[in-house]
Structure formats: structure tokens, C-alpha cells
Amino acid sequence: MSTAPSTPPASGGLGLPKFAKRKKLTPKEKKQFNAAAAKAYLQWGASIRAISTESGRAYGSVHKALTEIGVPLRPRGGDNHPRD
């Protein structure tokens, strides 16, 4: 069974909430961001880097948010060991 990503919102973005850089999120904002980031990552196949760029949050913050709520992360991409 394939988990092919469905299409993100028609606006072209991932529909993530935007926050000021380095802003400490309130519990409500954190819950909202975590849910939106998980949806973008799991349903639309967005990378952590893409989520970070669109939301204005640091890569590490996005990674931590996803792992805190138990989202299984994909392995790093690409085969870096070419076959003979």
C-alpha cells in the first residue's frame, strides 16, 4: 500500500501558520503548529527543510516538534553507495 502524498492547498504553500523568528510559542500555538507540520510532513510529503522555510521556524525546531508528537521520520534520501 502506497502512502502517496495528496496535493497541498491550492495556494501553492503548505498552509502552515507563520510565526516571528525566535518567537516562543504559546501552548496553543505550539499545538497548532505541530498539527500543521505533521500534516504537511505525513500527508503531503513535505521535507523538514520545506516546512522550516515556509513557517519561519528553525530546522531543529521543526524536527523536535515532529519527534515530540511521535511522527515517524523518513530516512535521509538518496543512495550514496553506487553499485558497480
C-alpha positions, 0 to 999 in steps of 0.5 A: 500500500502506497502512502502517496502524498495528496496535493497541498492547498491550492495556494501553492504553500503548505498552509502552515501558520507563520510565526516571528523568528525566535518567537516562543510559542504559546501552548496553543500555538505550539499545538497548532503548529505541530498539527500543521507540520505533521500534516504537511510532513505525513500527508503531503510529503513535505521535507523538514527543510520545506516546512522550516522555510515556509513557517519561519521556524528553525530546522531543529525546531521543526524536527523536535516538534515532529519527534515530540508528537511521535511522527515517524521520520523518513530516512535521509534520501538518496543512495550514496553507495553506487553499485558497480 
